[in-house]
Amino acid sequence: MAAAAARLVDCHCHLAAPCFLPDVAAVVRAAEQAAVAALVVVAEHAGEFARVAELAERFPGFVLPCLGVHPVQDLSPEEQRSVTLKDLDAALPLIEHYKDKLVAIGEVGLDFTPRFASSDEQKEGQRQVLIKQVELARRLDLPLNVHSRSAGRPTINLLKEQGAGNVLLHAFDGKPSVAMEGVKAGYFFSIPPSVIRSEQQKLVKLLPLESICLESDSPALGPEKQVRNEPKNIYVAAECIAKIKRIPIEEVIEVTTQNAVKVFPRLQNFLRI
């Protein structure tokens, strides 16, 4: 029954996160049982690439890999810093190596949260890293899986200036009016389960369903604060979107899955629906 209804796509999750190491097979199984058809798994730095690739091999056609360099880099669990071009240098040869197996370049973007990017120099460093990854995505004919925390307008403006094609803006926290500039550019926005307890409900209300995808952002942005999130919870996001838009959940699932294939064309080679 679940397999026949398996139409949800998690467009952005961190299955390579350390907290999933002990029970990743059970997490994948739970997602499948919750009618999830595919997991688009992102990386944040070169050190994660091998793990993402390994998960894609272990769960073929279900775990679909993205590789990219995030605007915030971890020095340790307690300490983070803004990305530099040096971080990207380490990643580029590996992305080239895996390019034929990828569904997107990601997670990339801008993060102007003051504790990470308080100076113009740090912000400009992030912009340069993103520009180079937009160029890479264009050359490899791959979409972009994009982070834009505290930088909604700068991110959308940069993507438009650089002529970025297929773009997914994940967990967008900017103003809904700014998001509509992304809609006009043909970009998609993925909504996590935390929407049930966040300001993002205003965004969902304004966005056309044709621009919405689902994501878990596992292990973050779950339905409950401080509880590890899993891909199976994207159904919660779908339910919330259906309530806000006053439409059947079946319509939300069908259209968001169609949108996922539009933004990630290689998905259609794998999607078991």
N, C-alpha and C positions, 0 to 999 in steps of 0.2 A: 504493500500500500504506500509506504513512505517513498519507495523508489519511483513509483509512478507519479507521485506529486513532487518529486525532487526538482524544484524549480528556483530555489533561492541561491544566490551567489554572494559569497562574502568577498567583497571587492578590496578589502584591506585588512590584513591581520598579521600578527607577529608570532607565527608558530615556532620560529627559531629562538624565541625568548627562553632564557634559562629555566624559568618556572615551569615550562612545558616538557623539559627533558625527561622527568621520571615517568610521565604518563601520556606522551603524545599520541600513541596509538588509540588509547581510550578517548582522547579528545576528538580525534578524527572520526572514530566510530560514532560518538555521540552526535557529531555534526551530521553525519550521513543519516542517522536515525531521525534527526530533526528536519529531514527533507532539504538539506543543503546539498547542492549539486557540485560546487567547486569552491576552493579556497584560494584566493589570490594572496600569496604570501610575500611580504616586503622585507627588505633588509635595510639596516641603517648605516652600516660601515663594512669595510672590506673583510673584517674578522668574522662576519656573519655569513659571508657568501657561500662558503663550503657547506655550512649547515643547511641553508635554504635549498641548495642544489641537491643535497642528500635527501631531504624530506620530499622533494619533487620526484626523485627516483624511487623512494620507498612507497610513495602513494601516487603512482602515475595516473595522470588524467584527473586527479582530484586536487592535489596540491600543485598550484601553478605559480612559478617563481617570478619575482621582480627583484632586480638588483639596483641599488643606488646608494648615494651618500646623503645622509640626513643633515639638516642645517645645525643640529646640536650633536656633539660627539661626547661620549662618556670617557672620562679619564679613569673613573672608578665609580662604584655604585653611589658614592656620595658627591662626586665632583664631575661637573659637565662644563663644556666650553663650546664656543661658536666654531663652526667648521672652517677649515682653511683649504687652500688649493693643494697643499701637501697631502691632506687626507684623500683628496680625489685622485692624486697621482698614484697612490697605492691601489686604488680600486679599478682604474680604467683598464689595465691589462686583463683583469679577471672578468670584467663585464664583457670584454671582447671574446674571451675564451668561452663564456656561456651563452653568447648572444642568440644563438639559434634556438635555445630552450626557453627563452624569456617571453613573458606576455607583456611586460612593461619595464620601464626604468623607474625605480622607486625604492625607498621613499625619498623623495627630493623636495626642496622647497625653501621657504624662508621662515625663520622664527625670531621675531623681534621682541620676545619677552625680555624685559630689562636685565634680568640676572644673566642672560646668555649674550645679549647684544645691546650693550649700553652705549657703545661708541659708533661713530660713522664708519670707522675702519672695519669693525666687526661686521656691520651690516653690508658694507661693500664687499667684504670677503665672501659672505653668504651669497650675494648676488652673482659674483663671478663663478662660484661653484655651481649655482643653478643654471646660469647661462651656458656653461660648458656641458651640462647634462641635458639641457634642451637641445643643444646642437648634436649631441651624441644620439639622443632619441630620434631626431630627424634623420640622421645618417643611417641608423639601423632600422628605420621605419617602425618604431615602437612608440606606444603611448607613454604618458607620464602619470605617475601616482604621487600626488602632491600634498605636502604639509604646508600650512599657512597660518600658524598660530601667532596672534597679535600682529599679523601682517597680511590681512585679507586683500586690501586694495593694492599694496605694493606687489604682491604675488601675482594677482590677476593682470595688473598693468605690465609687469615684466614678461609674463607668458604671452600676452598679446603683442608686445613690442618685438619679441623674438620669434613670432610666427609659430608658436607651439600648436600642434594639431590636436590629436586626441588627448584630452586632459581629464583626469578625475581629481577633484579637490576633496580631500577626505576631512571629515569632522570640522567643517568650516565654522570658525567662530567670529567671522566679521559680520558687518551689518547686512541684513537681507537685501537692502538696496544695492550694496556693493556686489553681492552674489549675483544679482540680476544682470550686472555687466558681464559676468562670466557666462551666464545663460545665453546672452546675445552673441557671445563669441563661440557658442557651441560646446561649452564645457559641462561636465557632469559633476554632481555633488553626492557624496555617499554619507548616509546617515547611520550612526551607531546606536546601540541599545540605550545608551545614556540619555537619548532624546526624551525618554519618559520623565526625566527629572531635570531637564535643562532648558535654557533659553532658546535652544535650537528649534523648539516647536514653532517659533515665529518664522524661522527660515523655511521649515517644511510647509507652512501655510502659504507662503508666497511662491515657492518654487513650483514650476509645472512638474507633474509626475514624470513627464518625458525627459526630465533632467536629473532624476533621482536614482541613485543606486543604494544598495545596502552594504554595510560593513560592520564588523565587530570591533576592529582595532584591538582585538585580544592581544595581551591580557588586560588592557586598559579599557576605559569607557563602557563598563558593563551596566546592567540595570541597577545594581546596588554598589554604592561607594565602598572602596577598600576590599571588594571581593573579586577574586580573579575572574575575568571575563573569558568566555569561550565562544568559538564561532557558532555554536548551536543557538546562541542568543540573538542572532540577527532576526529571528522570527518576532522577537519583542519589538524591534525597530519597525518591522513591517506592520505589526498590529497598531502601533502608535500612529504611523503615517496614515493607515486606513481610517482611524478614528478622527484624526485632524482633518482629513480631506473628505470624510463622510462617504467613503467608497468601500466596496467589498475588499477584504484582504487578498482574495484571489487575483483581483485586478492589480493590486500593488505588487504582488509577487511576479505576475506575468510581465508587467511593464518594466519593473526594475531588472529582471533577468534579460529582457530584450536590450535594455540600456547598457547592461554590463557587456554584452556582446558587441554593441556599437563602440563603446570606449576601448574595449580590449578585443580586437578582431580575432586574435589567435585563440580566444576562448572557444569559438565555434568548432575548433578541431578536437576539443576535449569534452565539451559539455555533454553529460549523459542525462539528457532530458527527453 
